[in-house]
Amino acid sequence: MSHLGPLRRGVWAALLGQLLRPPRAVCIRAVGCHSQVAQAVLTSQLKPHQEKPNFIIKVPKGTRDLSPQQMVVREKILDKIVSCFKRHGAEGLDTPAFELTEMLTEKYEDNFGLMYDLKDQGGELLSLRYDLTVPFARYLAMNKLKKMKRYQVGKVWRRESPAIVQGRYREFCQCDFDIAGEFDPMIPDAECLKIMCEILSGLQLGDFLIKVNDRRVVDGMFAVCGVPESKFRTICTSMDKLDKMSWEDVRYEMVAQKGLTPEVADRIGAYVQCHGGISLVEEMSKDPRLSQSQRALQGLGDLKLLFDYLTLFGIAEKISFDLSLARGLDYYTGVIYEAVLLQSRGQAGKGALNVGSVAAGGRYDGLVAQFDPKGHNVPCVGLSIGVERIFYLVEQKMKASGKRVRTTETQVFVATPQKNFLRERLKLIAELWDAGIKAEMLYKNNPKLLTQLHYCEKTYIPLMVIIGEQEQNEGVVKLRTVASREEVTINRESLVAEIQKRLSES
Amino acid sequence: MSHLGPLRRGVWAALLGQLLRPPRAVCIRAVGCHSQVAQAVLTSQLKPHQEKPNFIIKVPKGTRDLSPQQMVVREKILDKIVSCFKRHGAEGLDTPAFELTEMLTEKYEDNFGLMYDLKDQGGELLSLRYDLTVPFARYLAMNKLKKMKRYQVGKVWRRESPAIVQGRYREFCQCDFDIAGEFDPMIPDAECLKIMCEILSGLQLGDFLIKVNDRRVVDGMFAVCGVPESKFRTICTSMDKLDKMSWEDVRYEMVAQKGLTPEVADRIGAYVQCHGGISLVEEMSKDPRLSQSQRALQGLGDLKLLFDYLTLFGIAEKISFDLSLARGLDYYTGVIYEAVLLQSRGQAGKGALNVGSVAAGGRYDGLVAQFDPKGHNVPCVGLSIGVERIFYLVEQKMKASGKRVRTTETQVFVATPQKNFLRERLKLIAELWDAGIKAEMLYKNNPKLLTQLHYCEKTYIPLMVIIGEQEQNEGVVKLRTVASREEVTINRESLVAEIQKRLSES
């Protein structure tokens, strides 16, 4: 095998034995290896690297790779979320990463410029999906479905200025649960809030609070404060920034950029300070100004019923009616909500600090009709879990705890203390794989036993099968427990059964 | 709740009761409902549908949604594939859906035009990933990793003319397993073939065959046949079409479009007829023309060793050395392979019909160096499972079997035979959810018992909890087994424990 000279084998040994050797040795050998490989690259007509002196290797702005360590965290979190969705009877759905651009236009109002468009390459005009809600509505309309309870886990893309340190990316994963269909008021809405509570409690992220409002209350508030109806949605988008910006800055945007009079803005300002429980809902229903709006009263009526159901679910104390909550997305028509984690400062609860939104959603009763050629509609309510932020928090917690994460699930390592035992190892490991046992070995003709032991310790493989000349002759193998270093000799034929027995016990 | 009038409730009843009522009734009620909803849409400032008379609702060309039924099939298949990858010690990895365009250029030769580019929106030039291999090589180089065994499951995008009937899409899912690092020859390569066999056997797709060749044998063959070296890659791309096109058509492309002389093409034509086992490898090593190429001899030497290991793994009879195999992708440098399903025509094996490639891969020793600014290299070998084709085949098999697929996992349904029991149902179902039990109820204030029974039968929910006035007064509930219609009365407090007991037994 002339393409693998002794130099290459040396590199392998150096890499596997990196615990034992200084890193410099690895580096020198790797460089030595490179010139050999570069030649192979040239002869096989691949472009050599020399042509790109300014080539910087990176991922697109606002995106990232997930390493094996991060994937382990991610899998655990997604498993818990999907389990909860299934516990509530949801079906799975998948939609394409991109949609026809016209399917997405007019759904996101001020945020439309944040969409990733595909280049026109002589076909359809396409854009990457901005959320999972609009594709869901498109799916319902396209398939003429009148009801559906579905979950979807998938990436979405938004060209926002990335603030990566806080777990905000341009490519990020969303986990959505939605209930579509004509139902009695507030029952599915209450279930969505129950799901958010179950997920956030289950993930043990600390204390949290779910802010609730209603688009009709927001619109009614705008109306009675004197906002012209044509500005409802854009003022709503400004108000949505209240969790990131101070009221003063939002007020400035409303007045200087969006043309509200200072008086109108100040009237809004008085309302957005208000938050509380069901008593605030009652109070607002009697508010002399707000109660002039029929829409606001409709919203407040639904919120009262919602709080009743949330009390029966035992989660009312997690919910806060908050008049500052607006939700930036254009398609909401009724109840809206947003979950924030609270970082207790001193005493829990009191003086708690908002560390960011981790889940949100609401009712969108008009979206499906926008897709249906005949305008047939299907009312919907749903929620979206912002898992990137949760990944980040769980990762931080794990780092702080100092616990090491296993990135593989290998149960058995096949080792030999002797030279020329590759063929025996290959036969043995194939038997294990065929029996469904998770097994690894080193891809080396003659590995050192110490290197093999180190590999097991480094990757937390619990069991080791050792085969050598003596074992071979006697028709046995050694089975070693890596942690305790205990070794037993067992018959070659009973190996699989013995391993399966041990694994079922552990 | 004025936005939900009696008309809406009527629609809901009609939809839930669709087994009992003629479909026309549903339709009329839905239209009646629409005018009401359309008004709500207008007042909430969403664009009404009337503005788009030519609006056709569809997904982009070559893409599709996966319905809940399809998602169930997909999840099962992906689970089996990922289990196999984990059995072989692989770690998970995720990379962004798009890469900087410059990261992908010069990796796919003739296929570069098939890439989806993103519009230049005033930032970086980006393209959707074409496979998972190039991003993996980019990841290794970017993180200076010298070895890694990873799997990745994700979507890739190619602007090919979609032939959807055969399970070919422009957006499709790939499941990749790769081993990167300097190892002794053919050990990881043999494991990749073992994994392909385990997955294809495990999915019970019928008989299959894995064609094997080596890029050095292909290049050596081109050289000794008289193909100019500058045309190796483009002639390779033509040869790759042999599974879809006849030799005559491929020959025409080579001669008329790519400028080979007819004599050179015919010499290639003689080799591409050859396929067989290890004896063909031996024979080709002594072929007077082919043995003049050092590169071909290197490839043949590795193939001999590979067959030795495959025999030890017990899978040699599944492997065919096939000189027509080329693999279209530019980056392969050594062993290449492709698995095809065989549809037995009469006798199994003999006269078998190739129904398409379902997995493929190979060795790519030069790709990582293309990313590394200093040209450091990491040899790699891997495989990719073409799951869309497998989804399609399994779906067909399930349809043919007539078996109905459950799309939810709900274990218990909470029902009532009486009016005004919503609050009790809400309290009870929250208890079940909190105990981790998968439970559903109808989102209706006063559902009919028959409607509730039908729902359970339609969605295969095995257990039903029934609560009414009498049960409420006695502090009990009824637990009904939906299939057998057996009912038992149990204490309200022991309900969760009883359900958990029953579920653990089933």
Interface residues (C-beta under 8 A of the other chain):
Chain A: M1 S2 H3 L4 R8 R9 V11 W12 L15 V26 A30 V31 C33 H34 V37 A38 A40 V41 T43 S44 Q45 L46 K47 P48 H49 Q50 F55 I56 I57 K58 V59 P60 K61 T63 R64 D65 L66 S67 P68 Q70 M71 V72 R74 E75 K86 R87 H88 G89 A90 E91 G92 L93 D94 T95 P96 A97 F98 E99 L100 E102 M103 E106 Y116 D117 L118 K119 D120 Q121 G123 E124 L126 L128 R138 Y139 A141 M142 K146 K147 R150 K155 W157 R159 E171 I179 G181 E182 F183 D184 P185 M186 I187 P188 A190 E191 K194 E198 R215 D219 E229 F232 R233 R295 Q298 G301 D302 L305 Y309 L312 F313 G314 D330 Y331 T333 G334 D365 G366 L367 A369 Q370 F371 D372 P373 K374 G375 H376 N377 P379 T407 T408 E409 T410 L422 R423 L426 K427 A430 W433 D434 G436 I437 K438 A439 E440 Y443 K444 N445
Chain B: M1 S2 H3 L4 R8 R9 V11 W12 L15 V26 A30 V31 C33 H34 V37 A38 A40 V41 T43 S44 Q45 L46 K47 P48 H49 Q50 F55 I56 I57 K58 V59 P60 K61 T63 R64 D65 L66 S67 P68 Q70 M71 V72 R74 E75 K86 R87 H88 G89 A90 E91 G92 L93 D94 T95 P96 A97 F98 E99 L100 E102 M103 E106 Y116 D117 L118 K119 D120 Q121 G123 E124 L126 L128 R138 Y139 A141 M142 N143 K146 K147 R150 K155 W157 R159 E171 I179 G181 E182 F183 D184 P185 M186 I187 P188 A190 E191 K194 E198 R215 D219 E229 F232 R233 R295 Q298 G301 D302 L305 Y309 L312 F313 G314 D330 Y331 T333 G334 D365 G366 L367 A369 Q370 F371 D372 P373 K374 G375 H376 N377 P379 T407 T408 E409 T410 L422 R423 L426 K427 A430 W433 D434 G436 I437 K438 A439 E440 Y443 K444 N445
